[in-house]
Amino acid sequence: MDPAAVLSARERAAGNREASAVRLGSALLATRWPAQVLKIRVDGVGRREVAGLVLSGVKFHRPLGADDFTGEVVALVERAFAASDVEEVDVWATVPLTQPQGAAESGDELPVTRIVYAVTVPREEQGAFAVRLRRGGDVFWDPAWRRSLRQGSTPSKAQS
């Protein structure tokens, strides 16, 4: 296992099954993805576990169109199922919000990010989910953010 990927996975792991999140993150972070994986979360009850992957919606490692972004999500979900026993993978992309002058940097008072993409993939959909994602079925896209992907440049900050 790549020691750098393990270290990065430890820094990005979250959830009540942190050890599972580190293992999954180690498998995912062995690849440098165009859209950065910010957080790998695994939560579970009993033997059931669900993974959540948070991707950056800005500052990509290379220009991405909407089809490229979908391809990355498909690859991440496939790898997540191959590397773990999770029964579902949820994927979100977030962008930072512009904060009002003098506002706190973070905390409970103001949100600091906004979800611009979201999809849930149950394990039983493994064979068909890629087609669903490429068709746009049961996938949330923020329309302005998606248009920015088509143009090949995402804004560094999003307005609230």
C-alpha positions, 0 to 999 in steps of 0.5 A: 500500500502506498504510504503517502496514500495511507497518510492522506487517507488518515487526514481525510477520513471521517465517520463512525467507522474511521478505520474503514474510511482510512482503508477505503481512502488508501485505495482511492487516494493511490490515484491522483484524481482530476477533481480532488477527493477532500473527504472519505467518510464511512458510517455504519451500524452493525455490519452495514456500512455506507461510504460518502466521498466529498469532491472539490468542485473547484481547482481541478488538477486538469480541466474537466467537462461534465462528461469528464466529471461523471467519468471520475465519479463512475471510476471512484464509485467502482473503486470504492465498491471493489475496495470495501464492503460498503452497501452504498456510495454517496458522492458530493462535490462542493464549492466554497461560498464567498463569505460576507466581509468580517464573517467568521471563517467557519462554524455554526453561524454560516455555511462555508460550502455549497453542494453542486453535485450529488448522487447515491449509488447502492451496491445492487446497482453496480452493473447499471449505475454508470449508464444512469449517471451518464444519462443524468438519472437521479443525479443532482447538478447545480445548473450554473456549476455544470455550465462552468464545467462545459466551458472548462473553467470552474469559478474559484468561489461560488456566490451564495 
